[in-house]
Amino acid sequence: MNKTTLALHGLAIKKHGGAADVARITGLSVDAVQSALDEAAASGRVVRTGDKYMLQPAAQIALKMGYGRDFAAQRADAAMQSAYDDFEKINEQLKSLITDWQTLTVAGQKVPNDHSDAAYDDRIIDRLGDLHERAEPILDRFAAGLRRLAVYKALLTEALEKAESGDIAWVSDARCMSYHTVWFELHEDLIRVLARTRME
């Protein structure tokens, strides 16, 4: 996969993002991504609004059509496919954890968590730390099959450390590269690389 295609792949994962956002998850330099996205905008493959970009539908289709070639080795790698199956098991646990993070049970009813109960939040963050420890070997298996995927382990670790230090936005806030945000983007990347489907 060349740099331009990788930049477009990163943009597809971000959905709507700037050069720095795409660079962070692809391992490319910001300048390389900026150049690729500006070129793609000039050719009509992406649309630019301010400093953000979004893939056009035709570019999405072209990108997906190329995945069979670009990721043929990973799709044929039994170890990568097995790692994904193990990842899905952890993914189900993370979804449950995030639900518990976002809600509280009061008098038998689920209500939004206003995060006023620090002890409750700390217990969830402890669970997130345990989950991360179990996920780390799987993340290493992905990186062994496709080196650039190692960036997600680093981003997840960074988000967890910030959450553990008291900045609870780093658990699931969509406005930053929170643990849940990074995990979701990793999941999207894996789906595209390995030709899998997101389980509802």
C-alpha positions as CSV (number, residue, x, y, z in Angstrom):
1,M,0.0,0.0,0.0
2,N,1.5,3.3,-1.1
3,K,1.5,6.4,1.1
4,T,-1.4,8.0,-0.8
5,T,-3.6,4.9,-0.4
6,L,-2.6,4.5,3.2
7,A,-3.6,8.2,3.9
8,L,-7.0,7.6,2.3
9,H,-7.4,4.4,4.3
10,G,-6.6,6.3,7.4
11,L,-9.2,8.9,6.4
12,A,-11.8,6.2,5.8
13,I,-11.2,5.0,9.4
14,K,-11.4,8.5,10.8
15,K,-14.5,9.3,8.7
16,H,-13.9,13.1,8.9
17,G,-10.5,14.3,10.0
18,G,-7.4,16.4,9.5
19,A,-3.9,15.5,8.4
20,A,-2.7,15.2,12.0
21,D,-5.6,12.9,12.9
22,V,-4.8,10.6,10.0
23,A,-1.1,10.6,10.6
24,R,-1.6,9.6,14.2
25,I,-3.2,6.2,13.2
26,T,-1.2,5.5,10.0
27,G,2.3,6.1,11.1
28,L,2.8,8.6,8.2
29,S,4.2,12.0,8.7
30,V,1.7,14.9,8.9
31,D,3.3,16.5,5.8
32,A,3.0,13.2,3.8
33,V,-0.7,12.9,4.8
34,Q,-1.4,16.6,4.1
35,S,0.2,16.3,0.6
36,A,-1.8,13.1,-0.1
37,L,-5.1,14.6,1.0
38,D,-4.6,17.8,-0.8
39,E,-3.8,15.9,-4.0
40,A,-6.9,13.7,-3.5
41,A,-9.0,16.8,-2.9
42,A,-7.8,18.3,-6.1
43,S,-8.8,15.2,-8.0
44,G,-12.2,15.0,-6.4
45,R,-11.6,11.9,-4.3
46,V,-12.0,13.7,-1.1
47,V,-13.9,16.9,0.0
48,R,-12.3,19.4,2.2
49,T,-14.1,21.6,4.8
50,G,-11.7,23.8,6.6
51,D,-8.9,21.7,7.8
52,K,-10.9,18.5,7.7
53,Y,-11.4,16.0,4.9
54,M,-13.9,13.3,4.0
55,L,-13.8,10.6,1.4
56,Q,-16.2,10.8,-1.5
57,P,-18.3,7.7,-2.2
58,A,-16.5,6.7,-5.4
59,A,-13.1,6.9,-3.5
60,Q,-14.6,4.7,-0.8
61,I,-15.5,2.1,-3.3
62,A,-12.1,2.3,-5.1
63,L,-10.3,1.9,-1.8
64,K,-12.3,-1.2,-0.7
65,M,-11.8,-2.8,-4.2
66,G,-8.0,-2.5,-3.6
67,Y,-8.0,-4.1,-0.2
68,G,-7.9,-7.6,-1.6
69,R,-4.6,-6.8,-3.2
70,D,-3.2,-4.5,-0.5
71,F,-4.0,-6.9,2.4
72,A,-3.8,-10.3,0.6
73,A,-1.0,-11.5,2.9
74,Q,-2.9,-10.5,6.1
75,R,-6.2,-12.1,4.9
76,A,-4.4,-15.3,4.1
77,D,-2.6,-15.3,7.5
78,A,-4.3,-17.8,9.8
79,A,-2.5,-16.1,12.8
80,M,-4.1,-12.8,12.0
81,Q,-7.5,-14.2,11.5
82,S,-7.2,-16.1,14.8
83,A,-6.1,-13.0,16.6
84,Y,-9.2,-11.2,15.3
85,D,-11.4,-13.9,16.6
86,D,-9.8,-13.5,20.1
87,F,-10.1,-9.7,19.7
88,E,-13.9,-10.0,19.2
89,K,-14.2,-11.8,22.5
90,I,-12.5,-8.9,24.3
91,N,-14.5,-6.4,22.2
92,E,-17.7,-7.8,23.6
93,Q,-16.4,-7.3,27.1
94,L,-15.3,-3.7,26.3
95,K,-18.8,-2.9,25.0
96,S,-20.3,-4.1,28.3
97,L,-17.7,-2.1,30.2
98,I,-18.5,1.1,28.3
99,T,-22.2,0.6,29.0
100,D,-21.4,0.4,32.7
101,W,-19.2,3.5,32.4
102,Q,-22.0,5.5,30.8
103,T,-24.8,4.3,33.0
104,L,-25.6,3.6,36.6
105,T,-28.3,1.3,38.1
106,V,-30.4,3.3,40.5
107,A,-33.5,1.6,42.1
108,G,-33.3,-1.0,39.4
109,Q,-33.3,1.5,36.6
110,K,-30.4,2.4,34.3
111,V,-29.7,6.1,34.4
112,P,-26.9,8.2,32.8
113,N,-23.7,8.2,34.8
114,D,-22.9,11.8,35.8
115,H,-19.5,10.7,37.1
116,S,-20.2,12.2,40.6
117,D,-19.4,8.8,42.2
118,A,-15.6,8.7,41.9
119,A,-15.4,5.2,43.6
120,Y,-17.8,3.8,40.9
121,D,-15.7,5.3,38.1
122,D,-12.5,4.1,39.7
123,R,-13.8,0.5,39.7
124,I,-14.7,0.7,36.0
125,I,-11.2,2.2,35.2
126,D,-9.7,-0.7,37.1
127,R,-11.7,-3.1,35.0
128,L,-10.5,-1.3,31.9
129,G,-6.9,-1.8,33.0
130,D,-7.5,-5.5,33.5
131,L,-9.1,-5.7,30.0
132,H,-6.1,-3.9,28.5
133,E,-3.7,-6.4,30.0
134,R,-5.7,-9.2,28.4
135,A,-5.8,-7.3,25.1
136,E,-2.1,-6.6,24.9
137,P,-1.0,-10.0,23.6
138,I,-3.6,-9.9,20.9
139,L,-2.5,-6.4,19.9
140,D,1.0,-7.7,19.6
141,R,-0.2,-10.5,17.3
142,F,-1.8,-7.9,15.0
143,A,1.4,-5.9,14.9
144,A,3.4,-9.0,14.0
145,G,1.2,-9.5,11.0
146,L,1.0,-5.8,10.0
147,R,3.6,-3.6,11.6
148,R,1.8,-0.3,11.4
149,L,-1.0,-1.7,13.7
150,A,1.4,-1.3,16.6
151,V,0.4,2.3,16.8
152,Y,-3.0,1.3,18.3
153,K,-1.4,-0.4,21.3
154,A,0.6,2.8,22.0
155,L,-2.5,4.9,21.7
156,L,-4.6,2.6,23.9
157,T,-1.9,2.6,26.6
158,E,-1.7,6.4,26.5
159,A,-5.4,6.8,26.9
160,L,-5.6,4.2,29.7
161,E,-2.7,6.0,31.6
162,K,-4.5,9.3,31.3
163,A,-7.7,7.8,32.6
164,E,-5.9,6.2,35.5
165,S,-4.3,9.5,36.3
166,G,-7.8,11.0,36.8
167,D,-8.7,12.5,33.4
168,I,-11.8,10.4,32.9
169,A,-12.5,11.9,29.4
170,W,-9.9,9.4,28.2
171,V,-12.2,6.5,28.9
172,S,-14.8,7.1,26.2
173,D,-15.0,10.8,25.1
174,A,-15.3,11.0,21.3
175,R,-13.7,14.4,21.3
176,C,-10.3,13.0,22.1
177,M,-8.3,9.8,21.3
178,S,-10.0,8.1,24.3
179,Y,-9.7,4.4,24.9
180,H,-13.0,3.7,23.3
181,T,-12.3,6.0,20.3
182,V,-9.0,4.3,19.6
183,W,-10.5,0.8,20.1
184,F,-13.3,1.6,17.7
185,E,-10.9,2.8,15.1
186,L,-8.7,-0.2,15.5
187,H,-11.8,-2.4,15.0
188,E,-12.6,-0.5,11.8
189,D,-9.1,-0.9,10.6
190,L,-9.1,-4.7,11.3
191,I,-12.4,-5.1,9.5
192,R,-11.0,-3.5,6.4
193,V,-7.7,-5.3,6.5
194,L,-9.1,-8.8,7.2
195,A,-12.4,-8.6,5.3
196,R,-14.5,-9.1,8.4
197,T,-17.8,-7.6,9.4
198,R,-18.7,-5.6,12.5
199,M,-20.8,-7.7,14.8
200,E,-23.9,-5.9,16.1
